[in-house]
């Protein structure tokens, strides 16, 4: 079994690498996704992350596809008690935002798709400036008290809004959030690390950080080469998301990843995940896999141990980004 970590100030024990479900029902069809879920759990993983909006951006999709695939796996395998399920609300077309009525309806629909009577961690996916935060916080507490969710969490919230949410919860004796999900990886650190950033507010409120884009949309797997920076289109469903990384200082990070990976006989992605896993405040980076081959580095990262020198070399290269 892989080791586990406590998620923030909660009683939830999660694997040190979470499995992102954004590709399920999109670039990974249902049978493939089921095999990936089987292999991840068989390797000791237990933390599965999704959202009601996944994958509405794909042609012909309406959102909920990922939850439905995970739900069919849960129903077929009967392994609900073996996993921690996290999902989110705010982005599904027709269920946008964080008004109380929308949260109630969206959560019930998520539970139906997931074939479960509760989710372990329920995220506010994006802040909703059009709904009073007091209304949203109360709705999350209502869901928790009803037993439909176990814990509250926040994704993409600014430090100021995290502070506001926590103050509202405290003033009303509501459960505080237990996790914060930021965009964070070796080539994207600026809005997480340092004074006043997300890492600081997470530490102040005992929120476990669960970074997404942990592999920089695939850039940190090492599959992109400097030649891609000549302006040629990046051929990948998520290729457009890596364009900002096609710079010499980012490729220098990948060079160090390759060196460290060779020393451990693992893929660069496993090293990138292990570095992020061990950053202050991080509980479990998220990574997705659309094939069993891509799952390999995620499984390796559950137990990979980097030396202090290797970690320092990666951090030095990352500092230049």
N, C-alpha and C positions, 0 to 999 in steps of 0.2 A: 504493500500500500504506500502511496505517496504521502508525504507529511501533510498536515493541515494547519491552517492559521485561523485565528478568531477574527471575524469580520467586525472591525470597529468595536464599539461598546455593546456587543450583542452576545447571544449564546450560540451563534452560528459558526460552525467550523467548515472552512472551505479549502479546496485545493489551492496551492500557490500559483497555479495558472488556470484561468477560467476559459471555457470553450465558448467562443462567440458564435451566436446562431444567425448572424445577419445573412450568411450565404445559403442557409437552408431554404429550399423551395425556390431559390434563385439560380446560383451557379452550381449548387449541389442539389440534385433531385432527391425525391423522398427516399428511395432505396439506398442511395449513396449516403445521405445524411444519417440514416439509421445505422449503417455500418460504421460511420465515423463516431456516432454517439456510443455504440457498443464498444468500440476500441478504446475510446477515451475513458469510459467508466471502468472497463476491464483493466486499464493501466493504473487505476487508482484515482482518476479524476472524478470530481463530484459537482463542479460549479458550472452551471449552464446559463448563459445570458442571452436574452432576446428582447424584443420590443414589439408592441402591437403594430408599429409602422413598418416593420420589415416584411416584404421588400417592395413597398409601394412605388419606388422609383423605377422599377423594371417595367418594360412594356407589357401591358395586359394585366399587371398586378394591382391589387387594391389595398395591400397591407394585410397582416395576419398570416401570411404564408409560412413564415418561420415558426410561429407559435403552433400552427396546425401540424406541421411536420414533427415538431418536438412532442406535441400532444399525441399523435398517432404512435410515436415510438414509446411513450409512457404507457399508453393503453395496451400496446402489443407486448411489451416486455415486462410490465408490472413492476417497474423499478422506481416508483415514485419516492419511496423512503430512502433510496440510495443516493439521491441527488438533491442539490440545492438549486431551485429554479428562481431566476430573477427575470422580471420583465418590466416594461416601461409604458407610460402613457403620455400622449400629447401630440403625436405626429401622424397617426393613421388618418387618411382622408375620410372626412365625415365624423371623425372623433378627435379633431384638433383641439389643443388647449387644455386648460386645467380648471375649468368651471366644475363645481361640485357635481352637477347632474351628468356632465360628460364623463367624469371619473367613474361614477357609479356604473354607468352603462358600459363604458369601455372595459372596466375590470371584469364585469360579468361575462362579456364577450371573450375576453382573454382566457378566463377560467374555462369557458366552454371549449375554446380551441385547444387549450392545453390538457383537457381531460383531467382536471384536478379541481379540488374544492378550495385550494389556497395557493398563493405564491409565497415563497420564502422572503423575497426581497422585491419591493415594488418601488420603482423609480419615477420621479417626475423627470421626464426625458429632457425637456427644455423649459425654461422659465416662460411664463405666460404673463406679459405685461398688461393684458386686457382683463385679467381676473384678479381681484384683491387677494393678496397672498394669504390673508387670514382665512378666506374661503377654501383655498386649496389645502392648506395645512389641516383644517378641520375635516375636510373630506378624506384625506389620507388617514387621519386618526379614526374616523368612522369605519373605514374599511378594515383597519387593524383590529378595532374592538369587535367587529362582526366576525373576525376569524378568517376573513378572505385573504388577508396578508399577514405576515409575521413581523416584517420590519419595513421601515420607511427609508428611502434613499434618494439622492439627488444626482442628476447628470447635467453637465454643462452650465451649472449655476456659477455666477460670479461670487467672489468672496463676500461682497456686501450682501448679496441676496441669501447666501448661506447663513450669514449672521442673523439676518431678519427672520428667516425660517426658524432657526434655533431659538430665537428670542420669543417668537409667537408660541412655539411648542412649550417652552418653559413657563411662560405666563399663564398658559391654560392647562398645565399639568398633562400635556400630551406627550406621547413617546417621541424622543428625539431621533433624527436620522442616524443611521449607522454607517453609511457609506457615501462616498462622493466619486463620481465617474468622470474623470477629466481626459482630455486628449493629451497623451504623454508618451514619449519614447526617446530614443537616443538622439534623434534629430529634431525633436520638438519638446523643449523643456521650459521655455521662457515664461509661460503663464502658470506654471505649477511651482517651480522652485523660486526661492528668494522672498524677501520681506513683502508682506501684503498679498501674496499670491495664494493659489488654491491649496498648496501643501501646508502652508502656515495655518490657514483657517481649518483645514481638516484635522491637523494636530491639536488645535485648540479645543475642538469639539469632539475629539475621539472618533473621527470618521475614518474608516478604512478606505484607502484609495484603490479603485479598481480601474486602471487605465484602459481606455480603448485606443484603437489605432496603434497598438503596442509594436507592431511591425511596420509602421508608417505605410500602410496600404500596400505592403509587399516589398517596399524598397529595401528594408533591412534583411530580406531573405538573400540578398546578393544577386538576384536575377537580372537586375538592371546594370548596364555597363556604361562607362562614360560616353561611348559612341551615341547613346540615346540622347545625349545632351545637344546633339547637333541640330535638333529641331524636328527630327523624324518622329512621327506619331508613336506613342507607346501603345503597343498592341496588347491590351488587357481590359477586361470589364471595368477595372478600377484604375486604368492607366493614367487618366487625367488627374487623379488625386496625387500623383507622385511628381508632377512637373516641377514643383518648387524645390524638390530634393536633387534635381539633376545638376548639381553644382560640385566643384572640386572638393570643398570641405566636407560635403555629405558623403561623397565617394571615399574620402579618406577614412571616415568612420567604418564604412563597409570593408575597407582593406584590413583594418584592425580586427573586425569581426571574423574575417576569413582566417586570419592568423591564429586567433584564439580557438576558433572552431576546429582547425586542423589539429591543434594540440590535444583536443578532447575527442577527436573523431566524431564530431557532430556537425550539423548544419549551422550556418551563420544565424539563422532564425532562432535556434535554441539558445545561443549565446546572448542575442539581443533581448530575449525574454528573461533570461536569468539575470542580466544586468538590471533590468527594470524591476524585476521581482524583488531585488535586494535594495532598492532605493528607499530612503526614509519615508515611512508612512504608507508605503505600498503594500497591499495585502495580496492582490492577485491580478496581474495583467491579463487582459483578454486577447485571445487570438483565435481566428477562424480558419477552417480548413475545408476546401471544397473536394479534396480527395484524401484517401488514406495516406498517400505519400506525404501530403502537406501536414497531416496530423503528426507524423513522426517527430519533428522538432518540438512540437508542443508537448508531447509526452516526455521527450528527453529533458525539457526545461523544468519538469516537475521536480527533478532530483539533481540536476546539474549543479556542481559546485565550482565557482570561479575562484582563482587565487586572488589575493589582494593586489598583486602586480597586474594581473589581467584586468581586473575591475578598474584600476587606476588608469591603465592605458586607454581603455574604452572611454572613460570619463574625460581624459585629456583631449582625445580626438573630438568628442562630442562638444567640449567647451568651445572649439573653434567654429562650430555651427551657430 
